[in-house]
């Protein structure tokens, strides 16, 4: 399995518009973060988790030629806004793109992209998708097992996903013991760590470190960082062994 971090930033991205902090003014590419997403390549699938506002830029940067599907974590705009840009894959390969999401998320997508979900297509240039409603139960994509991991983003239920030895969690600040049991045994864990100070809907750096210790993967990467976290190179020195900050364009093999 190969995983590419398409984006590792928060809903505003980094640099933040009009911000003059040292992170937003940094010339280090590791401090420049698009909206959070990953691209996962296995022997059976090419999958994207979330299509945020930067999806087009991310696909072009990584020269992605095809995808088999999109897994959605939840319906916030920084995770769904780029769905329309799956259409070049539809056109190039003459196919529908499979999307997988909770029914609440599918409903939000149908509001945002009503022209895609209309029963009667009225324009030939729209993306062709096939919507798959999922629940908090394992399912198959091209005979590959995908296990949802449910957590809370404040009061909003959000899905993370486990595929083989890889688990991806973002936008959570609570995971139940039952769901943690589904993650254990993972070799590589990606987890959101927003900032050092408390936040109503995201794990802080300290909380994320504690969660990693509890799950005990061989390797962990933090994502969905805010500019308030601090400079990548500086804050990285504070992380325990086995944990790293992910950055845009980072590629790992599992």
N, C-alpha and C positions, 0 to 999 in steps of 0.2 A: 504494500500500500504506500502510495505517495500522497502527501498532504501539502498543499500550498496555501499559505496564509494570504488571502486576497486583500483583507483589510483587518486592522487590529485596533481601530479607534472607536470612540463613542459616537453618539448621534450627530454631534457637530463636526466630527473629524478633527484632525490636527494638521496644520494650524487652524485655530478657530478664527472665524471672520472677525477682524478688527481687534484681535487680541495682541498685546505687546509683551506677553510674558516670555521668559527665557526659552521655554519649550516651543512655543509657537514661532519664535524668532530663530530657533536653532537651525543650523545648516546641516546637521546630521540627518541623513535619510531615515534613520531608525526612529527619529522623532516626528516623522511625517506619516500620519496614519489615516487611511481611508476608512469608511464605515465597515463594520465587522462582517467577515465572511470567510469561508474556506472552500477550497476545491479539492475533492478527494478522488483519487484514481486507484482502482483496484483491477484485478484481472477480469472482473465482471461488469464494472460500472465506472462511469465518470459522473460524479455528483457534486452539486453546489449546495451549501447550506446558506440560505438567505440571499436575496437579490436586493441589496440596498441601493441608494442613489448613485453609488460609484460603480455599479455592476459593469457597465459598458467599458469604462476605463480599465477595470480589473481584467476583463476578458481580453482586451487588446494588449495590455501589458504582458500578460502571461501567454499570449498567442494561443488561446484555447480554440480548438477547431470543432469540438462537439461536446455536448453533454447529454447524459441519459435522463437526468431529472434534477429537480430542485426540492430540497427538504426545507420547510419553513419552521422556524422556532416559535414565532409569534407575529402579531400583526402591526407592531409599531413601524412607523414610516421608514426608519433607518434600516429596516430589515426586508421591506417589500417594495420600496419605491421604484426599483429598477426592473420589475418583472417584464415590462413591455420589451425590454432589450434581449429577451430570449429569441425574438423573431428571426434574427439572421440564421440561427441554427435550424429553425423551422424551414426557412427558405432553402438553405444550402442542402439540407438532407431530406427535404420533402417529407417531414414528419411532424407529429405533435410532440411537444415537450411535456413529459409527465411531471406534475407537481404534487407534493404530498404535504398535507397540513390538517390540523384539527378543523372541525367544521366551523368553529368561530372565526378562524383565520381565513378559511375559504370564503366565508361571508364577507369579511373585510376586503379581501381581494376583489370580490365581485362588485363591491361598491366602488373601489378605486379604479378598477379596470372593467367597467360595465360592458364596454364594447367587445371585450374578449369573451365574456360569459353570456352575452346575449344569445338567445336561442337561434335567431336568424342573423347570420353574418351579413353585414351591409357594406363592408369595405374589404377588399382583397389583401390589404397590406398589414392586417393585424396578426399578432402572434397566434399560433394554433397550440392550444394546451389541452391536456387531459387531466382533469382534477381528481385526485384520489384523497378521500377523507380517511384520516387515520385516528386512532385512539391510543391510549397509553398501553398498547400491546404490540409485541413484535410483529413485523410484516416483512415481506420479501420484495426485493427489486431485482429482477433478472436472477432469481434464485440465490440472492445474497441477503442474509438476515440483517435487518435494521431494528434496533431496540430503542424506542423512545425512553427518555429519562425526564420525568416531570418534576419541575420545581416551581417556586414562586418568585415573580418579579414584583415585589411588594404584594399585592393581592391578585395579580394576574398570573394564571397558570401558563407556563412556558415549557416547551419541549427542548431538551438536549437530545443527542443521539449517540448511541454506541454502535460501531461497525467493527466487528472483530476485536482487535486489541486496542482500538482507538475510540476515545470518548470525547465529545465536544459539548461543552456547557457554556452558555453565555446568558447574560441578562437575568441572573438569579441572585437572590440573597437568602434562600431557604431551600434545602433539599431534605426530604424525610429520610429516616433510617431505611425504610423499605426501598426507596429509590437509590440510596447510596449502595445498598447491597447489589443492585444491578450494575453498578459501575465497578465494583471491586474486582480485581484481576486484570483490569485494564493496564496495558503496558505504557500507553501515552495518554495523558489527560490534558485537555485544554479547558481552562476555567477563566471566567471573567474576574478581573480585579480592577475596580474602577479608580480608586484613589486611596489615600491613607486615612482620611477622615470619614466618619460614619455617613452612610447614605441610606435613604429609605428603601431603595429597590435593587441595590447591587452589593456584592461582596466587596468589602474593603480589602486592602493588601493583606492585613493581618488575618482577616477572616478567610481569605482565599488560601493563605499558607496553612492555616489550621485544617481546612477542608482537604488539602492535598495530603497532609500528614495522616488524616483519618482514612482516606482512600488508599494511600500508599502505592501509587503507580511507580513504575521504574523512572519515568520522566514526566514532568509537568511543564506546561507553557501557559503563561497568563496572556489574556487578550482583553479587548474592550477597555483599554486604558484611557483615562482623561488626561488633558494637559496638566491638570493639577497634581498628577502622580509625580511629576518631576522628569528630569532628563533621563533618557534611556540608559546611557552609560553610567550615570551616577547612581541611580536607584538600583540598577542591576547588581551592584556590589553588596546590597543589603539582603539579597535573596539567599535562602538556604541552598545547599548542594542539591542538585537534581531538579531545580526549578529555574526557568528562564522566562524573561519577557519575550513574547513573540514580536515580530515586526513584519511589516508589509513586504511580501515577496519571499519570506522565509520558506524553505522547502525541507521537509523531513521525510525520511523513509522508515517504515515500520515493517 
